[in-house]
């Protein structure tokens, strides 16, 4: 209290990392100190650090609901202000799974739930990528949410969740009529392609249960989900894909490489056995 009242001491002075006293108090959840600082007429409650992060962003990132509420009680705090990466308080709260903070921010008319960062990633995209199931559920219940909004590279929330194996989130997104389950990114890679890369069998089966998913859809260099599953040695996914009549196991990519080529390159013996033509497999058995 003495330092706050001392003459010649700026209440908004930044340290060598660019953070103000309010930013430090907010980030550490010291509500009494935040309240004291906010009582000052000369306080700047929305002053950003060197990386553009405001006290509200810092508090939201750490899920400090009490501090968030105090800061949002100010007319001179922008609840949707971005940092140098384009991420907002909502974006950080969603990424880190802080449901309470997400709900507080979504209760504001001046918070855009679809606001993208510099890479085009939305709060929903961050939550899907990070596996924050409860946050995804809250965001999907928000009026005006765009559940299929792609990032700058064309990656949708579904693609992020499928690639990282977040089954519950994939199920929620596939339950939406406004989500395209076969939408490719800028490289032609679909949610199924990404699920195959990760070897996520449950998600592959979910996606293949849709009539609007092409199991043999190639990316921009001609590599299909089967190519990627074979390359990673994901035997279970390879078996699932080979069980489809509309998957060509011998289809080459633009460089002439087949799924079998990738399996051989990775020395995935069990996948090689699955992909070998019957005659070759018989020869291998005879030689053994």
C-alpha positions in Angstrom: 0.0 0.0 0.0 2.9 2.4 0.8 4.5 1.8 -2.6 1.2 2.4 -4.3 0.8 5.8 -2.6 4.4 6.8 -2.8 5.1 9.9 -4.9 7.2 9.5 -8.1 6.2 5.9 -8.5 4.2 5.1 -11.7 1.4 2.6 -11.1 1.6 1.6 -14.7 5.4 1.3 -15.0 6.6 -1.8 -16.8 9.5 -4.0 -15.7 12.2 -5.3 -18.0 9.9 -7.9 -19.4 7.2 -5.3 -20.2 4.8 -6.3 -17.5 3.0 -3.9 -15.2 2.2 -4.4 -11.5 -1.4 -5.1 -12.4 -0.3 -7.8 -14.9 1.8 -9.5 -12.2 -1.0 -9.3 -9.6 -3.6 -10.6 -12.2 -1.4 -13.5 -13.3 -0.8 -14.6 -9.8 -4.4 -14.4 -8.8 -3.9 -11.8 -6.1 -7.4 -10.5 -6.1 -6.9 -8.0 -3.2 -4.0 -6.4 -4.9 -5.8 -6.3 -8.2 -8.7 -4.6 -6.4 -6.4 -2.1 -4.8 -4.7 -1.2 -8.1 -8.0 -0.9 -9.9 -9.1 1.6 -7.3 -6.5 4.1 -8.5 -7.7 6.8 -10.9 -4.4 6.7 -12.8 -4.4 2.9 -13.4 -4.4 1.6 -17.0 -6.1 -1.7 -16.6 -5.7 -2.7 -20.3 -2.0 -1.9 -20.7 -0.3 -4.6 -22.8 3.1 -6.1 -22.2 5.8 -6.4 -24.9 4.0 -9.4 -26.4 0.7 -7.5 -26.4 -0.8 -9.5 -23.5 -3.1 -7.5 -21.3 -3.8 -8.3 -17.6 -7.1 -9.8 -18.8 -5.4 -12.2 -21.3 -2.9 -13.3 -18.5 -5.7 -14.0 -16.1 -7.9 -15.8 -18.7 -4.9 -17.9 -19.7 -4.5 -19.2 -16.1 -8.3 -19.6 -15.5 -8.4 -17.0 -12.7 -12.2 -16.3 -12.8 -12.2 -13.8 -9.9 -9.6 -11.6 -11.5 -11.3 -11.9 -14.9 -14.6 -10.7 -13.4 -12.9 -7.7 -11.8 -11.2 -6.7 -15.0 -14.4 -7.1 -17.0 -16.1 -4.8 -14.6 -14.2 -1.9 -16.1 -15.4 0.1 -19.0 -11.8 0.7 -20.1 -10.9 -3.0 -20.5 -11.4 -4.5 -24.0 -12.6 -8.1 -23.5 -11.7 -9.1 -27.1 -8.3 -7.4 -27.4 -5.7 -9.5 -29.2 -2.0 -9.9 -28.3 0.8 -9.9 -30.9 -0.2 -13.5 -32.0 -3.8 -12.4 -32.5 -5.0 -14.5 -29.6 -7.8 -13.1 -27.4 -8.7 -13.8 -23.8 -11.3 -16.2 -25.1 -8.8 -18.0 -27.3 -6.4 -18.5 -24.4 -9.1 -19.7 -22.0 -10.4 -22.1 -24.6 -6.9 -23.5 -25.4 -6.2 -24.1 -21.8 -9.6 -25.6 -21.0 -10.9 -23.0 -18.5 -14.6 -23.5 -18.9 -15.6 -21.0 -16.3 -13.6 -18.2 -17.9 -14.9 -19.2 -21.4 -18.5 -18.9 -20.1 -17.9 -15.5 -18.5 -16.4 -14.1 -21.8 -19.1 -15.6 -23.9 -21.6 -13.8 -21.8 -20.4 -10.5 -23.3 -21.9 -9.1 -26.4 -18.5 -7.6 -27.3 -16.6 -10.9 -27.5 -16.4 -12.6 -30.9 -16.4 -16.4 -30.5 -15.1 -16.9 -34.0 -12.3 -14.3 -33.9 -9.2 -15.8 -35.5 -5.5 -15.3 -34.5 -2.7 -14.5 -36.9 -2.8 -18.1 -38.2 -6.5 -18.1 -38.6 -7.1 -20.3 -35.6 -10.3 -19.7 -33.7 -11.0 -20.3 -30.1 -12.9 -23.5 -31.1 -9.9 -24.6 -33.2 -7.6 -24.2 -30.2 -10.0 -26.1 -27.9 -10.4 -28.9 -30.5 -6.6 -29.2 -31.0 -5.9 -29.2 -27.2 -8.6 -31.8 -26.5 -10.7 -29.5 -24.3 -14.0 -31.4 -24.6 -16.0 -29.3 -22.1 -14.9 -26.1 -23.7 -15.8 -27.4 -27.2 -19.3 -28.3 -25.9 -19.8 -24.8 -24.5 -18.6 -23.1 -27.7 -20.8 -25.3 -29.9 -23.8 -24.2 -27.9 -23.0 -20.6 -28.7 -25.2 -18.7 -31.2 -23.3 -17.6 -34.2 -20.4 -20.1 -33.7 -18.8 -21.3 -36.9 -17.8 -24.9 -36.2 -16.1 -25.4 -39.6 -14.1 -22.3 -39.8 -10.6 -23.1 -41.2 -7.3 -21.7 -40.2 -5.0 -20.0 -42.8 -3.7 -23.4 -43.8 -7.2 -24.7 -44.2 -7.3 -26.8 -41.1 -10.8 -27.0 -39.4 -11.5 -27.9 -35.8 -12.6 -31.4 -36.9 -9.2 -31.9 -38.7 -7.3 -30.7 -35.6 -9.3 -33.1 -33.3 -9.1 -36.0 -35.7 -5.3 -35.7 -36.1 -4.7 -35.6 -32.4 -7.1 -38.5 -31.5 -9.7 -36.6 -29.6 -12.6 -39.0 -30.0 -15.2 -37.1 -28.0 -14.6 -33.9 -29.8 -14.7 -35.6 -33.2 -18.1 -37.1 -32.3 -19.5 -33.7 -31.2 -18.3 -32.0 -34.4 -19.6 -34.8 -36.7 -23.0 -34.3 -35.0 -23.3 -30.9 -36.6 -25.0 -30.4 -39.9 -22.7 -27.4 -40.6 -19.5 -29.4 -40.4 -18.0 -30.9 -43.6 -16.4 -34.2 -42.6 -14.4 -34.4 -45.8 -13.2 -30.8 -46.1 -9.6 -30.7 -47.2 -6.9 -28.2 -46.1 -4.7 -26.2 -48.5 -2.6 -29.4 -49.0 -5.6 -31.6 -49.8 -5.5 -33.4 -46.5 -8.8 -34.3 -45.0 -9.8 -35.2 -41.4 -9.6 -38.9 -42.4 -6.1 -38.4 -43.8 -5.0 -36.8 -40.5 -6.7 -39.6 -38.4 -4.8 -42.2 -40.6 -1.5 -40.4 -40.0 -2.0 -40.6 -36.2 -3.3 -44.2 -36.3 -6.5 -43.3 -34.6 -8.6 -46.3 -35.4 -11.8 -45.2 -33.6 -11.9 -41.9 -35.4 -11.1 -43.6 -38.8 -14.1 -45.8 -38.2 -16.3 -42.9 -37.2 -15.4 -41.0 -40.4 -15.8 -44.0 -42.6 -19.3 -44.5 -41.2 -20.3 -41.3 -43.0 -21.6 -41.5 -46.6 -20.0 -38.1 -47.3 -16.4 -39.2 -46.6 -14.2 -40.4 -49.5 -11.8 -43.0 -48.1 -9.5 -42.9 -51.0 -9.2 -39.1 -51.4 -5.6 -38.1 -52.2 -3.8 -35.0 -51.0 -2.0 -32.6 -53.4 0.8 -35.1 -54.0 -1.5 -38.1 -54.5 -1.1 -39.7 -51.1 -4.3 -41.2 -49.7 -5.2 -42.1 -46.1 -3.9 -45.6 -46.8 -0.5 -44.3 -47.9 -0.2 -42.4 -44.6 -1.4 -45.3 -42.5 1.0 -47.7 -44.2 3.9 -45.2 -43.8 3.3 -45.0 -40.1 2.9 -48.7 -39.7 -0.6 -48.4 -38.3 -1.8 -51.9 -39.0 -5.3 -51.4 -37.5 -6.0 -48.4 -39.7 -4.6 -50.3 -42.8 -6.9 -53.2 -42.1 -10.0 -50.9 -41.8 -9.2 -49.1 -45.1 -8.5 -52.4 -46.9 -11.9 -53.6 -45.9 -13.4 -50.9 -48.1 -14.3 -51.8 -51.7 -13.7 -48.1 -52.7 -10.0 -48.1 -51.6 -7.4 -49.0 -54.2 -4.4 -50.5 -52.2 -2.1 -50.3 -55.2 -2.7 -46.7 -56.2 0.5 -44.7 -56.7 1.1 -41.1 -55.6 2.5 -38.5 -57.9 6.0 -39.9 -57.4 4.9 -43.5 -58.2 5.0 -44.7 -54.6 2.2 -47.0 -53.4 1.1 -47.8 -49.9 3.2 -50.9 -50.1 6.3 -48.8 -51.0 5.8 -46.7 -47.9 5.4 -49.8 -45.7 8.5 -51.3 -47.1 10.4 -48.1 -46.6 9.4 -48.1 -43.0 10.1 -51.8 -42.5 6.6 -52.4 -41.2 6.5 -56.2 -41.7 2.9 -56.7 -40.7 1.6 -53.9 -42.9 3.8 -55.2 -45.8 2.1 -58.6 -45.4 -1.3 -57.0 -45.6 -0.5 -55.0 -48.7 1.4 -57.5 -50.7 -0.4 -59.0 -53.7 -1.5 -62.6 -53.0 1.1 -64.1 -55.4 3.9 -62.1 -53.8 2.7 -63.1 -50.3 2.6 -66.8 -51.3 6.2 -66.6 -52.7 7.4 -65.0 -49.5 5.8 -67.8 -47.5 7.3 -70.5 -49.8 10.8 -68.9 -49.5 10.5 -68.8 -45.8 
